[in-house]
Amino acid sequence: MIKPTIQDAINAQINAELWSAYLYLSMGMYFESQGLSGIANWFRIQFKEEQAHAEIFINYLIQRGGRVELKAIEAVPTTWESVSDAFAHTLAHEQKVTALINDLYALTEAEHDYATRGRLDWFISEQVEEEETAQSILDRLKLIEGDGSAMFMLNQEFAARVYNVPSPLAAKA
């Protein structure tokens, strides 16, 4: 049985992951309305990934005999000044999520919940990748600033991005 403190913290993380999904869906819809369907696709894939992260936590909590308590999702932004602004927001958001995961990891150590700590190892690696990806895209956007042809090419590249089921969910399939 999972400790109540860990259950509460995981439920908070589920809410954070669903908020993240909502944020990325909002970004996708915004850029779709701006005629940047490739950029929109990139954010729609992020939306699916964040939903999957919530599902991984949900499955884990149920597996450990815990109770999932879904809470209201707060409103998210709906407009951005530019593609660069959205990716700067993405990087800052992913850094915040990393801090949340780190705090959860510290709680599992304090509570001597090594099973949950082990599950979080995947999320820690995932957050390194998320931050690196956002930073890499921001760096690329700085290089192409003001170059419509380069933005067109980036939009085309992002249109080809596909969703891959995360390994903790793929194992369930």
C-alpha positions in Angstrom: 0.0 0.0 0.0 1.3 3.4 -0.9 1.7 6.0 1.9 -0.9 8.9 1.9 1.8 11.5 1.5 3.1 9.8 -1.7 -0.4 9.3 -3.0 -1.2 13.0 -2.5 2.0 14.0 -4.2 1.4 11.7 -7.2 -2.2 13.0 -7.5 -0.7 16.6 -7.6 1.7 15.4 -10.3 -1.1 13.9 -12.3 -2.8 17.3 -12.2 0.4 19.0 -13.3 0.8 16.6 -16.2 -2.7 17.1 -17.3 -2.3 20.9 -17.1 0.8 20.5 -19.2 -1.2 18.6 -21.8 -3.8 21.3 -21.8 -1.1 24.0 -22.2 0.4 22.2 -25.2 -3.0 21.6 -26.8 -3.6 25.3 -26.4 -0.3 26.1 -28.1 -1.2 23.7 -30.9 -4.6 25.3 -31.5 -3.0 28.7 -31.5 -0.4 27.9 -34.1 -3.0 26.1 -36.2 -5.0 29.3 -36.3 -1.8 31.1 -37.4 -1.4 28.9 -40.4 1.6 27.0 -38.9 0.2 23.5 -39.0 3.6 21.9 -38.6 4.4 23.8 -35.4 0.8 23.0 -34.3 1.6 19.3 -34.9 4.7 19.5 -32.7 2.6 20.8 -29.8 -0.2 18.3 -30.4 2.4 15.5 -30.0 3.5 17.2 -26.8 -0.1 17.2 -25.7 -0.3 13.4 -26.2 3.0 12.9 -24.4 1.8 14.8 -21.4 -1.4 12.8 -21.3 0.7 9.7 -21.4 2.8 10.9 -18.5 -0.4 11.4 -16.5 -1.5 8.0 -17.4 1.8 6.4 -16.3 1.3 8.1 -12.9 -2.3 7.0 -12.8 -1.5 3.4 -13.6 1.3 3.4 -11.0 -0.9 4.7 -8.3 -3.6 2.1 -9.0 -0.9 -0.6 -9.1 0.3 0.4 -5.7 -3.3 0.3 -4.2 -3.6 4.1 -4.2 -6.6 6.2 -5.1 -6.5 8.6 -8.1 -8.2 11.9 -7.3 -8.6 14.1 -10.4 -8.7 17.8 -9.6 -9.8 20.8 -11.7 -7.3 21.9 -14.3 -6.6 25.6 -14.2 -6.8 27.8 -17.3 -3.8 28.0 -19.6 -2.5 30.8 -21.8 -4.1 30.9 -25.3 -1.9 33.3 -27.3 1.9 33.8 -27.8 3.8 36.6 -29.4 5.7 34.3 -31.7 6.9 30.7 -32.2 10.1 31.6 -30.2 7.9 33.0 -27.4 6.0 29.7 -27.2 9.2 27.6 -27.1 10.7 29.9 -24.4 7.5 29.3 -22.5 7.8 25.6 -23.2 11.4 25.5 -21.8 10.4 27.4 -18.7 7.5 25.1 -18.2 9.5 22.0 -18.6 12.1 23.3 -16.1 9.2 23.8 -13.6 8.0 20.2 -14.2 11.6 19.0 -13.7 11.5 20.8 -10.3 8.2 19.1 -9.4 9.6 15.6 -10.3 12.7 16.3 -8.3 10.6 17.4 -5.3 8.5 14.2 -5.6 11.8 12.2 -5.8 13.0 13.8 -2.6 9.7 13.0 -0.9 10.0 9.4 -1.9 13.5 9.3 -0.4 12.3 10.9 2.9 9.4 8.4 3.1 11.7 5.5 2.2 9.4 4.6 -0.8 12.0 3.1 -3.1 9.5 1.6 -5.5 8.1 5.0 -6.3 11.6 6.5 -6.5 12.5 3.8 -9.0 9.4 4.7 -11.1 10.5 8.3 -11.1 13.9 7.5 -12.6 12.2 7.2 -16.0 10.6 10.7 -15.5 13.9 12.2 -14.5 15.5 11.0 -17.8 12.4 12.2 -19.7 12.7 15.7 -18.2 16.3 15.9 -19.3 15.2 15.1 -22.8 12.3 17.6 -22.7 14.5 20.5 -21.6 17.2 19.6 -24.1 14.6 19.5 -26.9 13.0 22.8 -26.0 16.4 24.5 -25.7 17.6 23.0 -29.0 14.5 24.3 -30.8 15.0 27.8 -29.2 18.6 27.8 -30.4 17.4 26.9 -33.9 14.7 29.6 -33.8 17.4 32.2 -32.9 19.3 31.2 -36.0 16.4 31.6 -38.4 14.8 34.7 -36.8 13.2 36.8 -39.5 13.9 34.2 -42.3 10.5 33.2 -43.7 12.0 30.4 -45.8 13.7 28.9 -42.8 10.5 29.1 -40.8 8.7 27.4 -43.6 11.2 24.5 -43.6 11.0 24.2 -39.8 7.2 24.1 -40.0 7.5 21.3 -42.6 10.0 19.4 -40.4 7.7 19.6 -37.4 4.7 18.5 -39.5 6.5 15.1 -39.8 6.8 14.5 -36.0 4.9 11.5 -34.8 3.8 10.3 -31.4 5.6 7.4 -29.9 4.1 5.5 -26.9 6.4 6.0 -23.9 8.0 2.7 -22.8 6.1 2.5 -19.4 2.9 2.4 -21.4 4.2 0.3 -24.3 4.9 -2.4 -21.7 1.2 -2.5 -20.9 0.1 -3.0 -24.5 
